[in-house]
Amino acid sequence: MKKWKSMLLLALSAVLCFGCFTGCKDPDAELKKNAKYTLAFWSAITPASDKVMKEVIDTFNRTNTDGIYVNATTRADSSGIGMQLAGSNPPDVVYTEDRYFKGYALDKYLEPLDKYVSQSQLVDLNDIWQSTVERFRFDPDTGYSGGDNTLYALPLDNDPTVIYYNKTQFTNQKLNIISVPEEELSTYNSANGTNYLPHGFYEYAQNPDAGNKAVTNANAMMQNGNGKYYVFNNLIPMNWDELRELSELFTKSYGSTADTTYGFMNEWWFSYGWSVGGDCLEWVEDPNKDGNNADAQYMFSLGEKTSNYLVTKAVEVNGHTYAADELLSYDDKHYVQDHKADAGIAAAIADKTLYPLPSIYDAFVEFCRLSQSTSKYVTDGMKGYGVSPTPSQVNQIGKDRYFTSGQLAMLCNGLSAAHNIGRAIGKNFEWDVAPLYQYREYEADGTLKNVNGTDIVGKKAAHNVVRGYAIPANSKQKDAAWKLIEYLASAQVQEKLIPAELGVPARKSVAKSSAYLDWKADYVPDNKAALVEAAEYCTVGDWSYIEDGEWINPWADVLNTDVRNGSMTLDSFFRHNCITQTNNILQRYTARKANG
């Protein structure tokens, strides 16, 4: 009897299911039937994007007057799609990351977009972050990117790198957190009777908020154990010393009372090197100095000890004119190095028109000192700071886990990590984001050092990842595909896509609007002002300088194991055969030039 009932129920279920599928009408059936063009769209995916993107595409399908119907499919990433792009029936619109698109462009898999942009009424490149537009400009024949080269994708988002910090631990350690942009600091002080200095982190002997009449006992400044006042401004970059000092407050080996084990972790050296004008890859016109331009090629330059220079007043160097606040180019800093005896160069150095900054080697030493212990030498005379876990420690549990478990007070990562970081933290502690550090020099009274009317600060520098929409060259519906891309890039749709968590909006006007700055959601940082500013100055990571990253592997493997784990000094690293291997690999890129 039980068996018979089970069979009957199974049969009824089958009938009901069949009835449901046959009785339920496809709401888009009529649209599909009447469509002139049916597009296959491979969309980016985030934990929050599916629902929002579906709504955006549904609106497009119902409102466009061109007879276009879009079938959207989300993909976790854009790597390894070369075979599909090369096929006779590729999707009509795909998203691609900056690290992959050059290879696709070299293989002629992508359609140039310049003619579409020039005719569009919806796309305004002036309202899209310049660095992200240039990220997708490339000339496959010369290898040059940026500038006026061919545009192969339209930016979808901007994923800047920032510092994630544990607000709860900051409060426990008596850190007072403020949010005042540097350019507004003077006005803020005058209006509120405060005395804040232009620092990301600073210990004040006197309460900088003492004159603020709006302060009550409930929001008064906290004093540290020495009777002083720690202030963390999450809209001003820390300098190198401040980052180290703040990290020590959260590192157990320094006697920290915090629950954290380490203060800070960053796996990328970029913010150190770029801030002073250095880099790891340079185009050297004549590396052998024999006058033979045929020898021009890339050189691995991370170990260079030539000083960088900040220009403090307008000057001409090597035939190139520089304004105050600019950093000398690679060629021109070497020109200065080789012509210090020349009257003009000597005078510019003497009156500090050319103000020396650390070399890229110096900056790299500072980066490597973070994770090496205080008992080990990074280079001659310099031991580690021990404020960061070593790569081998991080590999055991992952860098995000170090932060989300409360073992790490500050973590450098991209905005795209925010959702997973926030979800892992849950309600265990409060967190937010702040800008990465910057080279900055100060006077003894805490004011910025100023020479010839110019503050001695390096560039604000960090990397970002940028994704963009592209049209496969083999698509048979390119004009219709462009209609979808320009719709997605419009300001109205960019605003609708904010809840999809696709990074800082590609349109500057949307990113700087209250719709984005005031948007609140679970696992989304509150300090969006820092994200928007970072979106402005972030640039491409070294993996995307040229068309592939093969040249990085030999030196990066040694750096991120032996060197940063403390078993090899930097001096030994730069004598290691991995440097020779790197420069040998770079010889095949001789006809190509680095990004932008």
N, C-alpha and C positions, 0 to 999 in steps of 0.2 A: 504494500500500500504506500509506504513511504517512498519507494523507488518510483511508483507511478506518479505520485504528487510532484516529485522532483522533476520528472520528465515533462509534466504538464507545465510547471512553472518555467522551465527552460524554454519550452515551445512558446508560451505566452510572452516571455521576455524577448524572444527573437522577433515575434510579430510586432510587439510594441516598438522595438528598436527600428525595425524596417519601416514601420509606419511613421516614426519620427523623422527618419532620414528622407523618406519619400514625401512626407507632408510638409516639411520645413523648406521654405523657399530661400534661395540664396539672395540676400538683399541687394547684391551687386549684379545679379544676373542680367538685368536690362542694360546696365552700364557696360558690362563686358560684351554683350551682344552688339551694341551699337558703337563700340570703340573703333576708331580708325587706327590707333596705335596701342599695342599692349606692351608695356615696358617691364623688364625684369630689373629690379633695383636691389642691390646688395648693400644693406645699411649697416652702420656701426651699431654696436650693442653695448649697453651699460646695464647695471642692475635695475635701473629705472626707465630705460629707454623704450622698451617694447610697446607699452601701453600708449605713451605719448606719441611715439612715431606712428603708430597705427592711426591715432586720431588725426594727425597731421596729413598722412597719406589719404585717409578717408575723405578729409575735407578737399584735398586736391582732386581726387577722383570725381567728386560731386560738383565741384565749382569750376573746373577748367573748361574753357570753351573750344579747346582744340581737339576734342575727341580722344583724349589720352586716358588710358587706364593703367594703373601701376600695381604690379604684384611685388610687394616688399618682402625681402628675406633678410634677417639679421645674421651677421657673422661676427665671431669673437675677435678676429683680427684680419689684417689684409695681406699677411704673408702667404707665400706659396700659391698665388692665384695666377701665375704666369701661364700655365697650361690653358686655363679657362679664357684668359684674355687673348691668347693666341688662336683659340678655336674659331670655327666658322659661325658659331652661335653663342657668343659670349653674352653676359648680362649687358644691359644698356647703360646702367649707371652703377659704378662701384665706389667704395671709399678706399683710400690708400693712405698709408702713413708716410711721412717724409723720408723715413729710412729705406723705403722700398721703391718709391716711385721712379727714382733715377734709373734703376735697372730696367724697369718696365718701359721707360721712355727710350733708353738705349736700344731696346729690342723692338721699338716702334709699335708697342702695344697700346699706346694712349693717343687720343685725339687732341691736337692743340685747341685751346679754348679762346685765344685772343680775339678771333673774329666774332665769336658769340658775345663776349664781354663788351666789345666796342659797340654792338648794336642793342644791348640790353637796356631796358628802362628800369629794371629792378635791382641790378647789381651795381653798386658804387664801390669801386676798389679803394677809394679814399676813406671809406667808412669801415674798412676791414684792416686789422692789424698789419702794418706794412711788412713786418718780418715774416708773417705767416704767408702773405701773398708771394713774397720773394722766395720762400721755402719751396714753392712749386714751380719756380721759373728755372728753366734748364735748357742748355744747348747741347744735344747729344754729340755734335760734331767737334765742338771745342772743349766740352767739359765745364764751361763756365755756367754758374748759376746765379740767381738773383738778378738785379738790374732790370734790363729790358728784354731779357731772354724769354723764350717761349713759355707760356703758362699752360700747364698740363692738368691742374686740378684747382678747384675753388675751395678755400679753407672752410671746414665744417666747424672747427672748434680750436681752442687754445688751451693746452694742458701745461701750465707753468709749474716750476719747481719751487717749493717753499719749505719753511721749517714748521713742522707740527710740534706743538709743545703741550705739556701736561699742565693745564691751568690749576688743577687741584694741588699738585706738588709745588707749583710756583707759590700759591697762597700759603701752603704749609711752611714754606721756607721764607715767609715774610717778604715776598716780592710783590710790589704794588704794580699792577698792570694798567697802563694808560694807552690811549689810541689818539695820538695827535700827529698829523702829517708834518714833516720837517718844514715845508714851506709855509705852514700856518702856525708854527710854534711861537714866533715873536708876537703875532696878533693875539694868540691864545693867552700867552703870559700877561700881556697888557690888559686884556679884557677880564681876566680872572684873578689877577694879583698873585699869579704863580711864578715860579722861577725854574722852569724845566730847561735843561740843556739839550743840545741836538745829539743825543745818544740813544742807541738801541737798548743798552743796559748801563746803568750808572749807580754808584753808591754815593749818596749825598750826605755830607756832614750835618746839614741843617734840613729841616723839612721843606721841600720845594713847594708844598701846597699850603704852607702856613698862612699865607695871605688870602686864601680863597674863602670868601665869606659864605659860599654855598656849601662848604664842608660841614658835616655834622659828625657827632661822635660815631655814628654808625658807619660812615664812609671815610673816616680819618685815615691818614697814612699809617701803615704798620712800621714799627721800628724793628731792626734786626737785633741780634744778641749784643752787638757793639753799640747800640743806641743810635745807629745810623739808618739811612733809608734807601733800600734797594728799589729802583724803578726800572721796569721793563716797558719800553714803548714799542708796541707791536706794529708800528707803521714806519719805523726808522731802522735801517740795517745796523747791526752791531759791527764794530770793527774786529780785527783778528784777536786783539787782546781781550776785548769784552766777551767774545764767544768763548775763549778759553777760561776766563775767570768765572763766567756763569756756569760753564760745564763743570768746573771743579766743585761748585756748590752742590752738585747732584752726583758726584763720583765718590764711592765709598772709600777708595784708597786715599782720598784727601781728608778723611775724617768727616764726611758729610753726615748730617743727621736725617737726610731724606731717605725715603724707602727705596729710591732708585739705586741701581748699581753703577750706572754710567750717566754722564751728562748729555752727550751728543753723539750722533752718528751720521756720516755722509759718505757714500761710496764714490762720489764724483768730485774731482779736483777742480772743476770748471770755475766755480765762483772765486777761488783763490787766484788762479792764473789769469783769467780774463779780466778781473777787476784792475790789474796793473798793466794790462795791455799785452800779455803773453799768450802763447798757445802751444799746442803740441805738434802742429803741422804747419810748415811754412813753405812757400814757393820761393826757391832760391835761384835767382837768375844765373849765377855763375858760382856754384859751390866750390869749384876748384880754383877760382880766382885766376884763370888763365886767359880771360878775355874771350873764351869760346862759348857763345850763347847756346850752342847745341848741348852744353852740359846742364842747362837749366832743368831743374826737377824739384819734386817735393823732398823735404828733409824733415826727419823727426827732430823736433826742437825743444822737447820738454826739459832737457838738461842744460839749456843755454844759460850762461851766467852774465850775459850782457845786460846792463841796467836798462829798464824801461824809463821813459820820460813823460812827465806831465807838462804840458805847455801852460805857463801862467800868464803870458801876454802874447799877442800876435807876433809870429816869427816865421821866417822862411828857412827851411832846412832842405838841402839837397834839391833845390828847385821846387819844393812843395810848400804851400802856404798853410799855416796852422793858426787857428783861433785859440784863445784862452779856453781851458778845460779839456782840450783834446789831447789824446795820447799819440806819441809818434808811432808810425808804422814800423814793421819789422825792418825793412830796408833802411829807413831813415835813422832808426836808433843805432844801427850798425855804422851808418855814415858818421854819426856823431862820435861813436867809439873810435873810428879810424881817423877822425879829423879834429881831435881835441886840441891839437896845437894850432889849428887855424884861428886867426884873430876873431872872426865872427862867432864861431862855435865856442871858443874859450870865453868870450864876453857873455854869451847867452847862458853858459853854465855858471859863470861867476856871479851874475846878478839873479840867478835862479829863474830866468825866463824858461830854461829847460830844467825842471826840477826832477832829480833822480828818484825813481821808485824801485821797489824790489824787482829782481829779475824773475823770469818764469821759474828758474831753478829755486830761488828763494821761496817763491810762493808754493812750489811743490813740496819743499821741505816742510813748510808749515802744515800743509795738508797731511803729510805722512806722519807727523808728530802726534796727530790726534789719537791714533790707535796703538802706537807703540808705547810700551811701558816706560816708566821713568828710569828704569835701570838699563835701558838699551839705547845705543847710539843710532840715530837716523843718518847722521853724517858727522864729519869731524867736529867735535866740541858741542854737539847738540843731541840731547836725548829726547825721548818721547814725552808726551804729556799724559798718556794713559787715561784720557777722558772718554774714549770710545772703545767699544768692543772690537776685537780683531776680526778680520774676515772669517777666520776659522771658527770663532765663536758664533758669529752671525749665521754661518752656514748650518749650524746645528738646529736653530729654531726659526730663522728668517728675520730680516730687519724689522718688518712691520710687527711681528710678534714681540720683539724686544720692547717696542714702544707700547703696544696694546696691553701687554702683561704688566706694565708699570715698572719695568726694569730700566727704562731709558727715559730721560726727561725731554729730550728733543730729538727729532728725526727729520732728515731731509728726504722729501719724496715729492712726487707729482700730485697734482690735484686729483687725477684719476684714481688715486689710491684712497681717497677720502671715504667713500662709501664702505669699503671693506674694513678700513681702520675704525670708523665710527661704529659699525655693527659689531666688531670684535670687542670694542671697549664697552659698549652698552651703557649702563649707568654706573660703571665702576669709578669713573672719574670724568671731569670736564676737560675739554681740549679745544684748541683753536690753532690758527696758523699765523705766521709772521714772515717777513722777507728774509732772504738769505743775507749773509754778511757781505761786507764791502771794505775795501782798503780805505781807511780814514785816519788822518793824523790830528791830534789835539794838542792844545796848549795845556800848561799846568793847571789853569783855572777851569778846564773842562770845555772851553770854547774850541771851535774848529780852527786848526792852524790855517793862516791865510798868508799867501805870498803874492805880492804884486796885484792884490785885489782878487786873487783866485783861491778858493778853499782847496786844501790839499786832500782831495778824495779821488779814488779811482772810479771806474765804471760800476754801476749797479749791474750785476752779472749773474745769470743762472741759465739753465737750459730748459727748453720745453719740447714737448712732442706735439706735432700738428698733424691732424688728419684732414683730408680733403676729398671732395667728390670729383670723380673723373669719368670720362666717356671712353670706353674701349674703342680702339681704331677700327675694329671689325664689326662694331654695332651697325645694324642696318637702319637704325632709327635715331640718328644723331640729333637732328633738329628737335624731335620730340623729347629726347633725353635731356637736352639743354633746358627745355621748358621746366622740367622737374628740378634741375639743379638751381636755376635762378629763383624758382619758387622757394626752395629750401634755404637759399641765401638771402631772401628778402628780410627786412627788419621785422615785419609782422610775424613771420614764421619763426625767426630766431627767438623772438620773445616767447612764442608758444612752446619752443623747445627747451626753455630753461629747466622745467622739471625733469627733463630727460637726463640731466646730469652729464651733458656732453662736454664739460669743461667750461671755461670762460667763453661766453658767446663770441662768435667770429666777428660780429658787427660791433664796432666800438661804441656806437650810440646806444645799443642795447646793453652792453656790459656796464656802461657808466650810468644807466638809468636806474630809477628806484625799483623798477620791476625786478632787476637782478640784485642790486645792492641790498635791498630790504627783504629779499626772498628767504624764507626760513623753511627748513625741512630736516628730517632726521638725517644724521650722518653728513650734513653739509656744513662747512666752516662758516662761522659768523663773520669773520674778518675778510669780507669780500673786497674791501678797498685794497688790501695787500695783494690779493689775487689779481685784481685788475691792473695794478701798477706793474706787477711781475709780468703780466701778459704783454705789456708794452716793451719791456727791455729784454725778455728772455730770447735766446738765440738757439741755433741748432747744436745738438750734441755731436761729438767727434765721429760717431758712427755714421753720420749722414753728410760728412764733409764732401766725400766723393762717392762714386757710384756703388761701392761695396765696402765692407768693413774688414776685409782680409788683412789689411796692413796693421790693424789694431791687435790682432790675436797674439803675436809673438811677445810683445812687451806687456800687454795688459795681463796676460797669464802670470808672468813673473812678478809684476807689480802687486797684483792682488793676492798673491800667495806669499812668496818669500819676503818681499819688501815690507808690506803692510802687516805681516804677521811677526816681523822682527827678526827674521833669520838672515837678512841681507841688508847691508847699508845701501843708501842711494849711490854712493860713490862706486860700489861694486856693481850696482844695477846698470849704471851708465857705461860700465866697461864690459857688461855681459854681451854674449854673442847675439842675444835677442835684439839688440839695437842694430847690429849689422844686418840681421835678417829683415828687420823692419825696413831699413833703407834700401835693401835689395828688392824687396817687394814693391816699394814705392817707385822704383825705376819704371815699372810698366804703366804708371800713371803720368809719365813725363809730359804728355800732351794735354793734360787736364789741370784745371785750376780749382782750388778749394772754394767752398760755398761763399757766395756774396762778395 
